[in-house]
Structure formats: C-alpha cells, structure tokens
Amino acid sequence: MKKLLALTALPLLLLSLTSCEVHWFNQSYDVPWYVVALITACIIIPTILLTGHYLSQKTYRCSSCGMTFHPKWHCVIVSIHLGAKRVLRCPHCKHKGFCNPTDE
C-alpha cells in the first residue's frame, strides 16, 4: 500500500510545483498549481482503482503448488510483472514468485 501511495503522490507532487497559462478566446488565464494537481488526481486515482479491480478478477496459478487464486487489487497494482506473469504470494503455500493467469 505504501508503494501505491508513493506512486500516486509522486506525479501529484511534481505537478503541484507548476502552474500553467491557458489561452481561451484570446484571453490569458493563470491556472494555479492546485487545479492542475486536482485534475491529475481525478484522472490517476480512478485509473489505478479500475485497473486493480480488473486485474484482481483474473485467476492466477501458483508456480509452486499449482493452486489457483484471486489476488487482492492492491497486491496486483504494486506487483512486478513480466508480460502477463506477476510476482504474487500464493495464499495456500505462501510461495512468492511469478504466477501465470489462467483462462478460467
């Protein structure tokens, strides 16, 4: 969860240090940093939540014991992945390694 928070906060912090000037119908507006940060948060946070929910609905097979399981959404988001394989901890044998998604 700490990694997810850091991954979400880092772009917001980088954008919070900036402001931008918007030209709209031949008028110039200075947009404050918190508006840019709020719009960014409104895009990034739902994207992370929806991606995590989608990936946690997949069934993964443990490479050690062969059991299938559904991981929690926050574990899937911060896990290392290589293609479709993800490093997850099996809830049955507690082995941590690459798990393949199944077609179930």
N, C-alpha and C positions, 0 to 999 in steps of 0.2 A: 504494500500500500504506500510505503514511503517513496518507492520509485515512481509510482503513478502520480503522486503529488508533486514530486520534483519535475517529472516530465510535463506536467500541466503548468506548473508555476514558472518554469524557465522561459517559455515563449512569452508569457504574460509580463514577466519582469523586463524582458528585452524590449517589448513593445511599450511598456509603461515609461520608458526613458525617452520616448519620442513623441512628437506631435506632428501633425501634418497640416498642410494648407490645401483647402479644397476650393476649386473654382466652379461656381454654379451660376449659370446665366450671367456671365460677365461680372460676377461679384466674387470677392475672395473671402473665405471664412477660415479662421484658425480653429482647428479641431483639437481639443485638449487630449492629453495622453490617456485619461481615464475612459474616454469614449472609445478610443482605439482598443484599449485593453478589454473593455466590456464587450465590444463586438467580437473580438477574438475569442474571449471566453465562451460567448454564446455559440460559437462555431465549434471550438475544440472540445469542450466538455460533452455535449451530446454525441459527437462523433466517437469519442472514446467509449462512452457508455453503450452506444449501439453496437460498436464493433466487438466489445467484450461480451455483450449478450449473445450476439450472433455466433461467435467462436465458442462460447461455453455450451451452446446447444449441440455441438458436434460431439460424437462419441470417439474417444481416444483409446487405443490399445497399448497396454504396458509392454515394453520390450523384454522385461524380466519374467513376469508371471503370466502374461497373456490375458489378464482380466481387462474388461472394458469399463470405462468410467466417464462421467461428465465433470470436467474441472470447474472451479469457481471462476467467475468472469474476471476478477482482478488478477488471478493467477495466470490466466491466458494472456492478458494485456501485457504484463511485465515479463513474460517468459521469452527466453531466447528461442528463435525459430530458424529453421533451415528448410526453405520450401514449405511444405505442409507439416513437416515434423516440428514438434515443440518440446522443449525441455520442461517436463512436468513431474510432480511427485505422485506416484501411484498411491491411492488411499488404502489399497489392500496389502501390498508388501512394503510400502514406504520407500521403494526404489526411486531415485531421481535420475532421469535420463530422457533421451529422445523417445517420444511416443508418437505413433502414427495415427492419423484419423482413420476411422473405419467408414464403410459405406452404409451402415445401418440407419 
